[in-house]
């Protein structure tokens, strides 16, 4: 049985690592993480991937949170009798209850993940136009009181980059290690729903998502 995983591009490499670890027979196809800048694009872009994958896979699952889509993602998935990860966003997928505890402790928390640290200039600086209008930085981040870096894989280089981001934003940095266990458990829960009870057997994996300039990448693992 082949499972199609429609994945937020910000989770692409982490989902690939989990699939490879277990040798699941899965095809991974991604949606550009830039959709988070325009959340109403998420549902139609996910729907296009559903239409692309459904003839090639025995089951489909959507590795997305609600992600600010204002209910449009869930409404679209209901039409196809499909489900997504039970989480608000990728921070909750990784950190679980710790995510909510951190927000209760300080609502003005700006979260980073490995993906956001690696791509901060492209995703945040360029995405918000701060490379062209740096004077807008305070307007965008005036409610932020601290940065919390949720670490998926320990890396001195990424930790240093996270500190550079904190220095740029002039905010204190906290680091919390999450690993991939939380995300893996949520993917298992999603694909082991009653309607997905056959599970994921061991086989080849095909990974396919959009790279930074919008070209589709395909890899056989």
Secondary structure as a PSIPRED ss2 file (coil, helix, strand):
# PSIPRED VFORMAT (PSIPRED V4.0)

   1 X C   1.000  0.000  0.000
   2 X C   1.000  0.000  0.000
   3 X E   0.000  0.000  1.000
   4 X E   0.000  0.000  1.000
   5 X E   0.000  0.000  1.000
   6 X E   0.000  0.000  1.000
   7 X E   0.000  0.000  1.000
   8 X E   0.000  0.000  1.000
   9 X H   0.000  1.000  0.000
  10 X H   0.000  1.000  0.000
  11 X H   0.000  1.000  0.000
  12 X H   0.000  1.000  0.000
  13 X H   0.000  1.000  0.000
  14 X H   0.000  1.000  0.000
  15 X H   0.000  1.000  0.000
  16 X H   0.000  1.000  0.000
  17 X H   0.000  1.000  0.000
  18 X H   0.000  1.000  0.000
  19 X H   0.000  1.000  0.000
  20 X H   0.000  1.000  0.000
  21 X H   0.000  1.000  0.000
  22 X H   0.000  1.000  0.000
  23 X C   1.000  0.000  0.000
  24 X E   0.000  0.000  1.000
  25 X C   1.000  0.000  0.000
  26 X E   0.000  0.000  1.000
  27 X E   0.000  0.000  1.000
  28 X E   0.000  0.000  1.000
  29 X E   0.000  0.000  1.000
  30 X E   0.000  0.000  1.000
  31 X E   0.000  0.000  1.000
  32 X C   1.000  0.000  0.000
  33 X H   0.000  1.000  0.000
  34 X H   0.000  1.000  0.000
  35 X H   0.000  1.000  0.000
  36 X H   0.000  1.000  0.000
  37 X H   0.000  1.000  0.000
  38 X H   0.000  1.000  0.000
  39 X C   1.000  0.000  0.000
  40 X C   1.000  0.000  0.000
  41 X H   0.000  1.000  0.000
  42 X H   0.000  1.000  0.000
  43 X H   0.000  1.000  0.000
  44 X H   0.000  1.000  0.000
  45 X H   0.000  1.000  0.000
  46 X H   0.000  1.000  0.000
  47 X H   0.000  1.000  0.000
  48 X H   0.000  1.000  0.000
  49 X H   0.000  1.000  0.000
  50 X H   0.000  1.000  0.000
  51 X H   0.000  1.000  0.000
  52 X H   0.000  1.000  0.000
  53 X H   0.000  1.000  0.000
  54 X C   1.000  0.000  0.000
  55 X C   1.000  0.000  0.000
  56 X C   1.000  0.000  0.000
  57 X C   1.000  0.000  0.000
  58 X C   1.000  0.000  0.000
  59 X E   0.000  0.000  1.000
  60 X E   0.000  0.000  1.000
  61 X E   0.000  0.000  1.000
  62 X E   0.000  0.000  1.000
  63 X E   0.000  0.000  1.000
  64 X C   1.000  0.000  0.000
  65 X C   1.000  0.000  0.000
  66 X C   1.000  0.000  0.000
  67 X C   1.000  0.000  0.000
  68 X C   1.000  0.000  0.000
  69 X C   1.000  0.000  0.000
  70 X C   1.000  0.000  0.000
  71 X C   1.000  0.000  0.000
  72 X H   0.000  1.000  0.000
  73 X H   0.000  1.000  0.000
  74 X H   0.000  1.000  0.000
  75 X H   0.000  1.000  0.000
  76 X H   0.000  1.000  0.000
  77 X H   0.000  1.000  0.000
  78 X H   0.000  1.000  0.000
  79 X H   0.000  1.000  0.000
  80 X C   1.000  0.000  0.000
  81 X C   1.000  0.000  0.000
  82 X C   1.000  0.000  0.000
  83 X C   1.000  0.000  0.000
  84 X E   0.000  0.000  1.000
  85 X C   1.000  0.000  0.000
  86 X C   1.000  0.000  0.000
  87 X C   1.000  0.000  0.000
  88 X C   1.000  0.000  0.000
  89 X C   1.000  0.000  0.000
  90 X H   0.000  1.000  0.000
  91 X H   0.000  1.000  0.000
  92 X H   0.000  1.000  0.000
  93 X H   0.000  1.000  0.000
  94 X H   0.000  1.000  0.000
  95 X H   0.000  1.000  0.000
  96 X C   1.000  0.000  0.000
  97 X H   0.000  1.000  0.000
  98 X H   0.000  1.000  0.000
  99 X H   0.000  1.000  0.000
 100 X H   0.000  1.000  0.000
 101 X H   0.000  1.000  0.000
 102 X H   0.000  1.000  0.000
 103 X H   0.000  1.000  0.000
 104 X H   0.000  1.000  0.000
 105 X H   0.000  1.000  0.000
 106 X C   1.000  0.000  0.000
 107 X C   1.000  0.000  0.000
 108 X C   1.000  0.000  0.000
 109 X E   0.000  0.000  1.000
 110 X E   0.000  0.000  1.000
 111 X E   0.000  0.000  1.000
 112 X E   0.000  0.000  1.000
 113 X C   1.000  0.000  0.000
 114 X H   0.000  1.000  0.000
 115 X H   0.000  1.000  0.000
 116 X H   0.000  1.000  0.000
 117 X H   0.000  1.000  0.000
 118 X H   0.000  1.000  0.000
 119 X C   1.000  0.000  0.000
 120 X H   0.000  1.000  0.000
 121 X H   0.000  1.000  0.000
 122 X H   0.000  1.000  0.000
 123 X H   0.000  1.000  0.000
 124 X H   0.000  1.000  0.000
 125 X H   0.000  1.000  0.000
 126 X H   0.000  1.000  0.000
 127 X C   1.000  0.000  0.000
 128 X C   1.000  0.000  0.000
 129 X C   1.000  0.000  0.000
 130 X C   1.000  0.000  0.000
 131 X C   1.000  0.000  0.000
 132 X C   1.000  0.000  0.000
 133 X C   1.000  0.000  0.000
 134 X H   0.000  1.000  0.000
 135 X H   0.000  1.000  0.000
 136 X H   0.000  1.000  0.000
 137 X H   0.000  1.000  0.000
 138 X H   0.000  1.000  0.000
 139 X H   0.000  1.000  0.000
 140 X H   0.000  1.000  0.000
 141 X H   0.000  1.000  0.000
 142 X C   1.000  0.000  0.000
 143 X C   1.000  0.000  0.000
 144 X C   1.000  0.000  0.000
 145 X C   1.000  0.000  0.000
 146 X E   0.000  0.000  1.000
 147 X E   0.000  0.000  1.000
 148 X E   0.000  0.000  1.000
 149 X E   0.000  0.000  1.000
 150 X E   0.000  0.000  1.000
 151 X E   0.000  0.000  1.000
 152 X C   1.000  0.000  0.000
 153 X C   1.000  0.000  0.000
 154 X C   1.000  0.000  0.000
 155 X C   1.000  0.000  0.000
 156 X H   0.000  1.000  0.000
 157 X H   0.000  1.000  0.000
 158 X H   0.000  1.000  0.000
 159 X H   0.000  1.000  0.000
 160 X H   0.000  1.000  0.000
 161 X H   0.000  1.000  0.000
 162 X H   0.000  1.000  0.000
 163 X H   0.000  1.000  0.000
 164 X H   0.000  1.000  0.000
 165 X H   0.000  1.000  0.000
 166 X H   0.000  1.000  0.000
 167 X H   0.000  1.000  0.000
 168 X H   0.000  1.000  0.000
 169 X H   0.000  1.000  0.000
 170 X C   1.000  0.000  0.000
 171 X C   1.000  0.000  0.000
 172 X E   0.000  0.000  1.000
 173 X E   0.000  0.000  1.000
 174 X E   0.000  0.000  1.000
 175 X E   0.000  0.000  1.000
 176 X E   0.000  0.000  1.000
 177 X E   0.000  0.000  1.000
 178 X C   1.000  0.000  0.000
 179 X C   1.000  0.000  0.000
 180 X C   1.000  0.000  0.000
 181 X H   0.000  1.000  0.000
 182 X H   0.000  1.000  0.000
 183 X H   0.000  1.000  0.000
 184 X H   0.000  1.000  0.000
 185 X H   0.000  1.000  0.000
 186 X H   0.000  1.000  0.000
 187 X H   0.000  1.000  0.000
 188 X H   0.000  1.000  0.000
 189 X H   0.000  1.000  0.000
 190 X H   0.000  1.000  0.000
 191 X H   0.000  1.000  0.000
 192 X C   1.000  0.000  0.000
 193 X C   1.000  0.000  0.000
 194 X H   0.000  1.000  0.000
 195 X H   0.000  1.000  0.000
 196 X H   0.000  1.000  0.000
 197 X C   1.000  0.000  0.000
 198 X C   1.000  0.000  0.000
 199 X C   1.000  0.000  0.000
 200 X C   1.000  0.000  0.000
 201 X C   1.000  0.000  0.000
 202 X E   0.000  0.000  1.000
 203 X C   1.000  0.000  0.000
 204 X C   1.000  0.000  0.000
 205 X E   0.000  0.000  1.000
 206 X E   0.000  0.000  1.000
 207 X E   0.000  0.000  1.000
 208 X E   0.000  0.000  1.000
 209 X E   0.000  0.000  1.000
 210 X E   0.000  0.000  1.000
 211 X C   1.000  0.000  0.000
 212 X C   1.000  0.000  0.000
 213 X C   1.000  0.000  0.000
 214 X C   1.000  0.000  0.000
 215 X C   1.000  0.000  0.000
 216 X E   0.000  0.000  1.000
 217 X E   0.000  0.000  1.000
 218 X E   0.000  0.000  1.000
 219 X E   0.000  0.000  1.000
 220 X E   0.000  0.000  1.000
 221 X C   1.000  0.000  0.000
